[in-house]
Amino acid sequence: MSQHGSQNGNLSTKHTQNSDQMTIGDFFAYKNVFITGGTGFLGTVLIEALLGTSPDIGTIYVLVRSKKNVDPKERIKRMLQKQLFEKHDDNTLKKIVPVVGEIGEVNFGFTNDLFAELIDKVNVIYHIAATIKFSSPLRAAIKTNLTGTMHTIELAKKVKNLAAYVYYSTAFCNSNNRGLILEKVYKSKFDPYDMMRWAEDDNAWLDFNKDKCKATIMDHPNTYTFTKNLAENLLMAEMKNMPVAVVRPSVVYGTWERPLPGWVGNASSGHLGFLAGFIKGVFRTMRGSETAILDVIPCDYVINSSLVMAWYVATRHIEQPEVIHCTAGEVNPMTCGQFCDYLNDSVKRHPADNFVWKPIARLRSGWRYNLSFYLFHLLPAMIVVIPEKLFSLGMPQHTLFEYMHVFKKGSAFFDYFLHNDFRYDMKNALRINRVIPEKDRLRYNFDASQCNWSEFIDRIIIGIRRFYFKEAVVTTSWHRNYWKFYNVLYYAGYVFLFIILFVLMTSLFELNIGFTIAAIIWGFLVWL
């Protein structure tokens, strides 16, 4: 165990609260941190950022799930080999200590000695772990997102010198409301304690089905938002007069600047998964309307906000959990139409090393979206299944057809958030951003009002090329010529389609009639 960790037992929370002008680096010096969800996308960036707050930061305990035939220490070792940790030396990286356990088990399933060590030494708790799948079974979502949160609360209450507890929630946890969502905890329609007891009753779930699930979550769109709202209510009930913060990010993309511009992790799910498919010409349509707001936020802004919130709640008296939105829609809105324009411009400037067809993103909705998806996405994917299997073509891990199913399912879930008027109040977030010590204000800024979305999309596109597909960072003349070649093929495809339709229709009808029918069908397909 590091010397820094042992020193912190003498640092009281009262001392921290009396240091109103303490910098964020000063705050994290000699602090020991416990993190759930540390091996995920947000968690890894948080760990790297914690290492950068102060050279004197203590031990960072990372909860790691036990996996068959995978050594937890080896998992952490592989994580630390990622490019975002390159600037840290071995001595610094040794501060990261994996602790094997399960979020859903009492005391995380830790041994008595390990749990006692955490109680004695931990000062800051970051709770990120969650099942983030919108389609997760309700019982599983309750056990992870609600009962798991309860276990972190129990640890926080036992810790001898708790300076801060930060909960990663989501801006979407109150999506059963409309209009402006405030930075407060909205009371859930169910008691979180009843829900936790229910999840432990095997008999109660014997005949549980989708209809019963919908009846339970009521006006929530999915089990994820439902259980995250319950977890916030649990925090309100359990953690009054404790240094607690709730951070609610919107759609988290890659990093703007730190630790590397455009860091996207494995980019295999959510909107980053869509972008990975988009730059390869696999996904070419997006469900939504031109004017709908797509509220995205850079990953490092979310991390900055959580570091600031730990400092904030530790340096003043907190009567109830301090809630902030880490969003951009109210201060720097980007519409879906603008998003697609930025994507199309960016991928033209920074094309990938190869793609299956010219990447182009178009907005569609309703039957137009569905018909376009089946004709131009699903049908071609079915055709290339056998060549993919034989010649190892396509995207990593899965066939194109499998990716299409995941894409359609994800689009359907996300469609709810694009077709409803969700706005996220940021008064509290902006207020706290303004009280960051002047020395730290630039480094830990999380106000996205000055974020240039076109440049940000550029960084993400390059990041996906670099970190996910392991391609070159620099766009060369070869890339531009490759783009031009596929651009010619793209428009040649329209001509070829018309020729096929013309030949087919004129073989069935007279020339004039056949030409007219072919032109109408061709125009419809091009519009589609």
N, C-alpha and C positions, 0 to 999 in steps of 0.2 A: 504494500500500500504506500502511496506517495506521502512524503513528509507534509506536503501542502494539505492533504486531506486531514491528517491528524491535528494540524494546527488549528483547523477551523472549529473544533469543538469549543474553543475559548471565545469564539466570535459570536456575540449574542445578536438576536434580531433587534433588540432595542438600540444597539449601537448603530445598526444599519438605518433604522428609522430616524435617528437623530442627524444623519448625514444627508441633508436635503440636496446638497450640491455634489454628492458623490457621483463620479463618472460611472458609466456602465462597466468599463474595465475594472475600476476599483471595486465595484460591487461583486463581480464574479471572481476576483482574486481570492484564493484559498477556499472557494466554495466547492463542495462536492455535489454532483448532479445525478439524479436518477431519471432515466428516460425510458418510456415505453414507446414502441413503434420506431425505434432508432435505426432499424435496418431498412426502412422504407425510404421513399423518395424525399419527403420532407425531413425525416429523421436524420438521414445522412448529411444533408445540408446543414441542419441544426448542429449536429456534432462538430462539423468542421468549423462552423461559426463560433461555437463555444470555445474551441481551442484557440481561436483568434482573438477572443475578448481580452484575455490577459495571459501572459506567460506563467502566471502564478495560479491559474485555475487548478482546482484539485482533481479528484478522481471523477470520471464520468462513467457511471454504472449504466450499462445498456441491457435492458431486458431482451433476451434472445430465446425464441421458442426452440424446444428440442425437436429436431428432425431426424428421421431414420437415416442412418449411415452418413450423417453430416455432423461433424464436430463444431459446436458453437464457436470455439476459438478460431477455427478455420474459416467460418463464415465472416467473423469480424476481420480476420486477416485479409480475406478477399475484398471486403468492403474498403479497407484502408489502402488497398492497392489501386483504387480508382484515382483518376487524374485530379479530382478535387482535393485530395489529401497530399499532393506531391510536395507542397511547400513546407510541410511539417516534418521535423526530424523524428528519429526513432524514439528519443526520450519523451518527446511530446505525445507521440502516438501511444506510448505505454500507459498514459493516463486513462485510456479507454479500456474499460474492464467489462467483458461480457458476463452477465449473470443469467443462468438458464432457468427459465420458469414459464408459467402460463398466466396470461392476464385474467383468465376466467377462474383461476383457483384461489382459494383463501391463502393469503400471504404469498401469492404467486407460486405456491408449491416450493418455496425456498426452504432450505434447512434452517433450524433454529439459530445456528451460529451466523449464517449469512443475513437473515432477517434482523438479528440483533445488531450486526455491523451497520446495516443500512439505517436503522433507527438512531444509532449513535453518531453517524457521520454525514448522512445526507442533509443538504440544506435547501436545495432547489429541486422541484419535481416538474418534469414536462410529461404530460400524458397525451400522446399522439395516437397510440394504437387504437385501431377501430376496424370493423368490417365496413369497407366503403362501397361495396357493391349494392346498387340500388335494388337488386333482385334477391338479396340475402333472405333466407327463411327468417320469419319473425323471431322464432325462439333463439336462433343463433345470433341474430342481431342484438337481442336483449342481453344475452349472456356476455357478449363481447363489449358492446357499446355502453351498456348500463351497469351490469354486475361488475365488469372489468373496471369501470370508473369508480364504483364503490370500493373496490380493493385498493385503488390508488389513494382514495380519500382516507381509508383506514390507516394506510401507511403514513400519510401526511399528518394525521392526528397523533400518531405515536412518535414521530420524529422529534428528537430533543431540541433541535435548533432549526426549525423551518423558517426560511427567509421568504420563499415564494413558491406558489403552486400555479402552473399555467396549463390550462386545458385547451386543446385544439378542437374547436367545434367546427361549424360550417355556417356560412351565411344562409344556406338553404334550410336550416333546421326549423325555421318558422314559415315555410312555404305553404302552410295551410292558411296563412293570412294574405292580405292583398294590400297594395299601396306601399307606403313608406314603412319599412321594418325598422323599429327603433333598437338602440343598443341597450336592451334590457332583456331579462329572461321572461319569456311568455309562459304563463301557467299552462301546463299540460292538462289534457282532459282525463288522464289516468294518473293514479298514484304510482310513482316510480317503485315504491317498496312492494306494492301489490304485484307489479309487473315482474319484479325480480323473483318473488315467491312463486308466481305462476310459471316462470321459466324452469323452475326446479321440480315441478310436478309432472312426472312422466305421463300420468293418466290423463291430464288435461290436454295433451297434444295428440292423443291417439287418433281422433277423427278430425284433426285440424286441417283445413284446406284453404285454397286461394280465396274463396268467398268469405270465409270466416276471418281471414287475414285482412281483407278489405274492410270488413265491418269493424274490425278492431282499430286499424290505423285511421279510419274515418276519412277526414279531409286532407290527410297527409298523402303525398303522391307515392311514397314508398317507405319501406321499413327503415331505411337509413336516416331520413330526416325525422321520422317518428321517434326513433330511439335516441338520436342526438338531442332532441328537444327534452326528452325524459331525463337524459344525463345532466343537462343544464339545470333542470328542476331539482335534481338530486344535490347538485352543488349548492344551490340556494338554501336547501333545507339543512345540509350538513356543515356548511363552512362559513357561517356568519362570523364576523369579527376575526377572520383569518386572511392572510395575504394571498388572495386568489384572483386570478385573471382568466378571462375567457376570450380567446381570439377566434373570430369567425371569418375565415377567408372565403372568397368566391371561387371561381374556376382557376386553379393554380397551374400556371404554365412553368416553363423553365426559368432560369435565372436571368436577370437583367445584367448584372455585373459580377457578383460575388458568389462563390470563390472564382468562378470562371464565367464569362459571358456565354449564355445559351446552354448551360448545363441542363440536361433533360432526363438524367437517370436512364432507366431502361426504355422509356417512352412507349410502353406496351399497352397502356390502357387510357381510357378517358379521351379528352381532346388531344393530348399528345400522341395517343395511338392513331387518331384520325390524321394528324399532321404527318406522322411517319408514313402512313399509307398514301397520303396526298402527294408528297414529293416524289413518290415512285409511280404516280399516275394510276394508283389502284382505286382510291376513293376520290370521286370527282363531283360529288354532289353533297350538299349540306341542307338539312331541313331547317327552315326558318323563314322569316320575312325580312325584307330590306331594312326596315326601321327598328326591328327588335334589338334591344341592348344586349350585347354579349359581355358580361362582366368578368373580365379576366384580371389576374394579378400576378406579377412576377414572383417566383418562389422566394427569392432573397428578400423581397418586401415582407412576405409572411414571416420569414425567420427574423428579420429585423424587428418586426412588431412584437414577436414573442420574447425576444431578448429585452426590449424596452419595457414590456409589461412586467417582466420579472423584477427588473430594477424599480419600476414605478410602484408596484404593490408592496415592495419591501421597504421603501423609503417614506411611507406615510401610513397612517391608520386607515384600514379598509374595513368598512362595516358589512359589506356584502360583495360578492364577486364583481369585479370591474370588467365590464363587457365592452369590446370594441369590434367593429367591422373592419376587416382588412380587404377592402374592395376598391373599385375605381369608378363605378357607374355614376356616382353623384358628382364627382370632381373632374372626370376625364372620360366621358362615355364613348364607347366604340360600338357602332351598329354592326349587325351581321353583314350588311352590304359592304361596309368599309372593311370589315375583317376579310371578306373574300377578295376584295380589290387588293388589299395588302398582301395576301397570300399569293395571288396571281402575279403581282409585280415582283415579289421577292423570289419566287421560284424561277422566274425568268432571269433574274440577275444572278441567282446562285443555284443553277440546276444540279441535280445529283449526278453521280458517275454514270448511272444507268436508270432507266425506268421502263415500265411495260407499255406506257402510252403517254402522250403529252399531259403533264399535270395541269389541270384547270379546275377551279372550284366554282360551282354555280349554286345559287340558292334556289330551292324549290320547296313547295309545300303541298299538302293534300294529295289528290290523286296523281298530280304531275310528278311529285316526288316518288310515289310508290311505283308508278309505271316506269319512270326513268331508272329507278333502282333495279327493278326486275329485268328490264331490257338491256341496260348498259353496264350493269354491275354483276348481278347474280348469274345471268345467262352466260356471259363470257367466262366467268369463274368456273362454271360447270364444265365448259368446253375444255379448259386447260388443266383440269384435275389430273388426268392421266400423264400428260407431258411433265407436269410438276413433279409427280411421283417418280417418273422414270429418270429425269435429268436434274433433279434437285433444283428446280427453278423457283422463282417467286420470293416471297418475304420469309424471314426466319421463323422457325418453330411450327408454323401451321400452314395449311394450304390456303390459297386465295379464297376458295369457297367457304372455308371455316372462318376466315377473317370477315367475309361479307356478312355472315350470320351475326357475328359479334357486333359488327358495325351497325347493322340494322336495329339490333336490340338496344344498343347504346343510344342510337339516335332517337328511338322511340321514348326512352326514359328521359333524355335531356330535352326533348321537344316541349315537355310540360313547363320547363323554366323559361323557354324562349317565347312561349305564347301567352304568358301571363305577365301582368304589370308588376314586376318585383323591383323595388328600389330599396337601397340599404343606407340608412342614416349613418353619417360619419362624424357627427359633431364631437363625440367623445374621443374618437380616434385622432381627429385633427387637433383637439385640445391637448391630448397627451403628447402628440408628435411635437407640438410647440414648446413643451416644457423639457424636452431632452436637453441635457447640458450642451452648451454651445460647442464645446470641444468634440462632442459626439454627433452633432446634428446631421452632418453630411454623411458620416459613415453609417448611421443607423436609421436613416430616413425611411419611412414607409408610406409617405404621401405620394400617390401615383398621379397627382394632378399635372406634373410636368413630364410624365412618361410619353415618349414619342413612340406610338404604337407601330408605325411603319418600320422604324429601326428595331424595335423589340421583336417583331415578326422575323426580320432579317436574321437577328441573332439566334432565334429559335430554329429557323430553317437550317442555318449553318450548324447549329448545335446538334440537331438530329443527324445531319450528314456525318458530323465528326464523331459524336459519342455513341450513337446508336448503330449507324451503318458502317462505322469505322472508315469513312471516306476522307479524302483530302479536304483540308480547311480552305485552301486557296482556290478560287474559281479561275480557271485558265481559259485560254482561247479554245482549247479542245472542248471544254464544257459548253461554251457558247455555240460552237459549231454543231455539237451534238444536239443542242436545243433546236437550232435552226433546221437540222435534218428532220427531227420529229415534228417540228411545226409544219414543214412541207408535207410529211406523211399525214398529219392530222387533217389538213385541208384536202389532200388527195383522197382521203377516206370519204369525205363528203361527195366528191365527184364519182368515186367508185360506187358508192351507195346509190347515187342517182342513176348511174348506168345500169346497175342490176335491176332497179325498180322499173326503169324505162323498158329494158328488154323483156322483163316479166309481164308488164302491163300491156305492151304492144303485141305480145304473143297471144294475149287473151282478148284484146279489144282492138278496134280500129286505131290507126295511128294518132289522130287528134285526141280521141277519148283516152287512149292509153297514156299519151304524153301528159294530159291534164291530170289523170289519176296519179301518175307517178310523181308529178310535181307537187300535188297536194300532200301525198304521203311523205315525200321527201321533206317538204317544208315543215310538216308536223313533227317529224323525227328530229330535225335540226333544232326546232324550237324547244322540243322536249328536253 
